[in-house]
Amino acid sequence: MSQAQQDTAALSLLDDLVRKAQAAGADAADAVLVDARSLSVGYRLGELEHLERSEGQDIGLRVFVGKRSAIVSSADSRPPALAELVERAVAMARQVPEDEFSGLADPDQLARELPDIDCFDPTELSAEQMIAMVTEAEDIARQNPKIVNSEGAQAGWGHSSVAVVGSNGMALSYRVSNVSLSCVVLAGGDDGGMERDYDYDTTNYVEALKSPAEIGRRAAERAVRRVGARRLKTMRVPVIYDPRVSRGMIGHLLGAINGASIARGTSFLKDKLHQPVMSEAITLVEDPHRPRGLRSRPCDGEGLPNVRRNLVDQGTLTTWLLDLRSARQLGLQSTGHASRGTSSPPSPSATNVWIEPGSQSPQELMADLKEGIYVTDLFGSGVNGITGDYSRGFSGLWIENGECAFPVNEMTIAGNLKDMFRTLTPANDLDLRFGMDAPTLRLEGVTVAGQ
């Protein structure tokens, strides 16, 4: 069966499921089908540790009886199982409390044309190919004479087909693919201590994945760079975030403007719409249709159009992230940010987001620093979404006279995101790879604590 025939069959199955739900008493319904195949490989110290392949379908049915709703999912698509799915969903919906904000999109709200997001690579990797990838990555890393141990190399590959049908006329399907490779090794110091670091990459096209040799080499170099790390005294200094950790600042901002949090009043930015929340140097762009974007999708999870926009424009917050429910709670319109799975209701979520690059190189960004910290890794989850208080462990490099001088670790960085956001300065080294991307970032006036 061709892929087009499979898509047609999936949409037909879901349409029949929705019709049966309405016949059983549902006032409205929608259904999601995810058909996925994946292969993962793990390799450590010259030995294959695991090889796992999985294939399966998952179907989710959401039904509405008045303002009551329920969701039931199943991995069984046989007619008797689907009949039971309908019966259970309708029975559950009749028992739960009413939710005045629930409901499907109006038909005239639905996206009518779906763009090609170019996120599906038909290439299928074999187990032998993936074993060769992880073998090369770890072997290259272990060739570095300062690497004394390894936590191994991992590779993953997957294809997924998604289909959604609703009683409001929604009917859509699309495909995505993913391939990833990582390597984690440990470097030894003269004092007998060891430092761990890694490198990884993930894309949706096999041809775009970084080579195993590069992944292994960079993992070893990063681990060696951490050997001999020191713990410094507590101080307030400028901090430089490596791109590997700077994208986390995007995550904190997205959490703070999530419509569900805004509706509950549990965000430190709940009163900041259309106000400055970041430095004027920061523009945060979202593009749900970016070709080959890891988070691209042709429309949102409720079938509404999604568009490219600046979430933050020269420091000013322009929008919340809203699905239908959170928009109704706030008396607003959905921004097309609904995301959903087969066993949970839609919730707001962003797609491909990045911080626009600045004009200075990372070296220029730190050139004037007599003292500072270059952060390469962050640990823990000490971020309070209600107050914005921020405290996380980190490791990195001490900056002296504009240059990285020696490694540091066993320290924490603390501040408040409301203040930290307003001091951000981006470098010019943006690399769009992970769906949430940022260049090197400089922050001012934060506290780093050690001894």
Solvent accessible surface area in square Angstrom, and as a share of the most:
residue,aa,sasa,rsa
1,M,160,0.71
2,S,59,0.38
3,Q,48,0.21
4,A,71,0.55
5,Q,106,0.47
6,Q,79,0.35
7,D,30,0.16
8,T,91,0.53
9,A,49,0.38
10,A,16,0.12
11,L,46,0.23
12,S,68,0.44
13,L,49,0.25
14,L,0,0.00
15,D,52,0.27
16,D,67,0.35
17,L,2,0.01
18,V,3,0.02
19,R,155,0.56
20,K,90,0.38
21,A,0,0.00
22,Q,76,0.34
23,A,92,0.71
24,A,44,0.34
25,G,32,0.31
26,A,7,0.05
27,D,95,0.49
28,A,24,0.18
29,A,0,0.00
30,D,1,0.00
31,A,0,0.00
32,V,4,0.02
33,L,4,0.02
34,V,42,0.24
35,D,50,0.26
36,A,37,0.29
37,R,83,0.30
38,S,44,0.29
39,L,4,0.02
40,S,37,0.24
41,V,0,0.00
42,G,0,0.00
43,Y,22,0.08
44,R,80,0.29
45,L,68,0.34
46,G,37,0.35
47,E,118,0.53
48,L,80,0.40
49,E,100,0.45
50,H,71,0.32
51,L,86,0.43
52,E,107,0.48
53,R,139,0.51
54,S,57,0.37
55,E,120,0.54
56,G,43,0.41
57,Q,63,0.28
58,D,52,0.27
59,I,0,0.00
60,G,0,0.00
61,L,0,0.00
62,R,16,0.06
63,V,0,0.00
64,F,7,0.03
65,V,29,0.17
66,G,49,0.48
67,K,90,0.38
68,R,83,0.30
69,S,34,0.22
70,A,9,0.07
71,I,35,0.18
72,V,6,0.04
73,S,39,0.25
74,S,23,0.15
75,A,84,0.65
76,D,41,0.21
77,S,41,0.27
78,R,161,0.59
79,P,99,0.62
80,P,99,0.62
81,A,19,0.15
82,L,17,0.08
83,A,56,0.44
84,E,96,0.43
85,L,1,0.01
86,V,8,0.05
87,E,122,0.55
88,R,106,0.39
89,A,0,0.00
90,V,4,0.02
91,A,50,0.39
92,M,87,0.39
93,A,0,0.00
94,R,125,0.45
95,Q,150,0.67
96,V,48,0.28
97,P,115,0.73
98,E,110,0.49
99,D,36,0.19
100,E,125,0.56
101,F,55,0.23
102,S,13,0.08
103,G,19,0.18
104,L,24,0.12
105,A,4,0.03
106,D,82,0.43
107,P,74,0.46
108,D,125,0.65
109,Q,50,0.22
110,L,11,0.06
111,A,22,0.17
112,R,171,0.62
113,E,155,0.70
114,L,72,0.36
115,P,53,0.33
116,D,126,0.65
117,I,10,0.05
118,D,50,0.26
119,C,5,0.03
120,F,40,0.17
121,D,9,0.05
122,P,95,0.60
123,T,60,0.35
124,E,99,0.44
125,L,13,0.06
126,S,41,0.27
127,A,15,0.12
128,E,126,0.57
129,Q,93,0.41
130,M,0,0.00
131,I,50,0.26
132,A,60,0.47
133,M,27,0.12
134,V,0,0.00
135,T,35,0.20
136,E,76,0.34
137,A,0,0.00
138,E,0,0.00
139,D,54,0.28
140,I,51,0.26
141,A,0,0.00
142,R,105,0.38
143,Q,129,0.57
144,N,40,0.20
145,P,127,0.80
146,K,114,0.48
147,I,17,0.09
148,V,87,0.50
149,N,50,0.26
150,S,0,0.00
151,E,76,0.34
152,G,2,0.02
153,A,0,0.00
154,Q,73,0.33
155,A,5,0.04
156,G,16,0.15
157,W,14,0.05
158,G,13,0.13
159,H,9,0.04
160,S,30,0.19
161,S,25,0.16
162,V,25,0.14
163,A,3,0.02
164,V,8,0.05
165,V,6,0.03
166,G,7,0.06
167,S,41,0.27
168,N,20,0.10
169,G,54,0.52
170,M,8,0.03
171,A,67,0.52
172,L,15,0.08
173,S,33,0.21
174,Y,53,0.20
175,R,80,0.29
176,V,44,0.25
177,S,9,0.06
178,N,62,0.32
179,V,1,0.01
180,S,35,0.22
181,L,2,0.01
182,S,29,0.18
183,C,0,0.00
184,V,26,0.15
185,V,0,0.00
186,L,27,0.13
187,A,0,0.00
188,G,20,0.20
189,G,18,0.17
190,D,164,0.85
191,D,126,0.65
192,G,65,0.62
193,G,36,0.34
194,M,104,0.46
195,E,31,0.14
196,R,111,0.40
197,D,1,0.01
198,Y,51,0.19
199,D,5,0.02
200,Y,68,0.26
201,D,0,0.00
202,T,24,0.14
203,T,12,0.07
204,N,7,0.04
205,Y,27,0.10
206,V,37,0.21
207,E,134,0.60
208,A,46,0.35
209,L,23,0.12
210,K,48,0.20
211,S,55,0.36
212,P,24,0.15
213,A,35,0.27
214,E,54,0.24
215,I,0,0.00
216,G,0,0.00
217,R,111,0.40
218,R,69,0.25
219,A,0,0.00
220,A,2,0.02
221,E,84,0.38
222,R,38,0.14
223,A,0,0.00
224,V,34,0.20
225,R,94,0.34
226,R,34,0.12
227,V,40,0.23
228,G,50,0.48
229,A,29,0.22
230,R,132,0.48
231,R,113,0.41
232,L,30,0.15
233,K,136,0.58
234,T,71,0.41
235,M,32,0.14
236,R,160,0.58
237,V,10,0.06
238,P,31,0.19
239,V,0,0.00
240,I,0,0.00
241,Y,0,0.00
242,D,19,0.10
243,P,35,0.22
244,R,25,0.09
245,V,15,0.09
246,S,0,0.00
247,R,38,0.14
248,G,23,0.23
249,M,1,0.01
250,I,0,0.00
251,G,27,0.26
252,H,39,0.17
253,L,0,0.00
254,L,18,0.09
255,G,41,0.40
256,A,4,0.03
257,I,0,0.00
258,N,30,0.16
259,G,0,0.00
260,A,30,0.23
261,S,17,0.11
262,I,15,0.08
263,A,32,0.25
264,R,160,0.58
265,G,30,0.29
266,T,50,0.29
267,S,4,0.02
268,F,19,0.08
269,L,3,0.02
270,K,95,0.40
271,D,103,0.53
272,K,71,0.30
273,L,49,0.24
274,H,125,0.56
275,Q,76,0.34
276,P,75,0.47
277,V,8,0.04
278,M,2,0.01
279,S,18,0.12
280,E,148,0.66
281,A,57,0.44
282,I,0,0.00
283,T,23,0.13
284,L,0,0.00
285,V,3,0.02
286,E,2,0.01
287,D,19,0.10
288,P,2,0.01
289,H,51,0.23
290,R,37,0.13
291,P,87,0.55
292,R,95,0.35
293,G,2,0.02
294,L,50,0.25
295,R,98,0.36
296,S,8,0.05
297,R,32,0.12
298,P,6,0.04
299,C,4,0.02
300,D,4,0.02
301,G,15,0.15
302,E,10,0.05
303,G,2,0.02
304,L,10,0.05
305,P,69,0.43
306,N,8,0.04
307,V,81,0.46
308,R,140,0.51
309,R,62,0.23
310,N,56,0.29
311,L,0,0.00
312,V,0,0.00
313,D,59,0.30
314,Q,122,0.54
315,G,0,0.00
316,T,43,0.25
317,L,0,0.00
318,T,47,0.28
319,T,15,0.09
320,W,17,0.06
321,L,2,0.01
322,L,4,0.02
323,D,4,0.02
324,L,7,0.04
325,R,103,0.38
326,S,4,0.02
327,A,2,0.01
328,R,81,0.29
329,Q,62,0.28
330,L,57,0.28
331,G,66,0.63
332,L,80,0.40
333,Q,138,0.61
334,S,21,0.13
335,T,23,0.13
336,G,3,0.03
337,H,5,0.02
338,A,0,0.00
339,S,34,0.22
340,R,40,0.15
341,G,29,0.28
342,T,13,0.07
343,S,79,0.51
344,S,52,0.33
345,P,81,0.51
346,P,16,0.10
347,S,57,0.37
348,P,11,0.07
349,S,41,0.27
350,A,8,0.06
351,T,2,0.01
352,N,0,0.00
353,V,1,0.00
354,W,13,0.05
355,I,0,0.00
356,E,63,0.28
357,P,61,0.38
358,G,27,0.26
359,S,104,0.67
360,Q,75,0.33
361,S,26,0.17
362,P,23,0.15
363,Q,125,0.55
364,E,93,0.42
365,L,3,0.02
366,M,14,0.06
367,A,65,0.50
368,D,105,0.54
369,L,7,0.04
370,K,156,0.66
371,E,85,0.38
372,G,0,0.00
373,I,0,0.00
374,Y,23,0.09
375,V,0,0.00
376,T,3,0.01
377,D,12,0.06
378,L,28,0.14
379,F,98,0.41
380,G,58,0.56
381,S,103,0.67
382,G,37,0.35
383,V,43,0.25
384,N,65,0.34
385,G,41,0.39
386,I,108,0.55
387,T,57,0.33
388,G,0,0.00
389,D,74,0.38
390,Y,4,0.01
391,S,57,0.37
392,R,41,0.15
393,G,19,0.18
394,F,1,0.00
395,S,1,0.01
396,G,2,0.02
397,L,14,0.07
398,W,16,0.06
399,I,0,0.00
400,E,83,0.37
401,N,107,0.55
402,G,9,0.08
403,E,123,0.55
404,C,58,0.35
405,A,56,0.43
406,F,35,0.14
407,P,18,0.11
408,V,1,0.01
409,N,25,0.13
410,E,123,0.55
411,M,4,0.02
412,T,55,0.32
413,I,0,0.00
414,A,35,0.27
415,G,31,0.30
416,N,28,0.14
417,L,0,0.00
418,K,84,0.36
419,D,95,0.49
420,M,3,0.01
421,F,0,0.00
422,R,126,0.46
423,T,41,0.24
424,L,1,0.00
425,T,47,0.27
426,P,5,0.03
427,A,0,0.00
428,N,74,0.38
429,D,49,0.25
430,L,40,0.20
431,D,82,0.42
432,L,68,0.34
433,R,56,0.20
434,F,39,0.16
435,G,1,0.01
436,M,33,0.15
437,D,2,0.01
438,A,4,0.03
439,P,0,0.00
440,T,1,0.01
441,L,0,0.00
442,R,33,0.12
443,L,0,0.00
444,E,62,0.28
445,G,38,0.37
446,V,4,0.02
447,T,38,0.22
448,V,0,0.00
449,A,34,0.26
450,G,12,0.12
451,Q,149,0.66
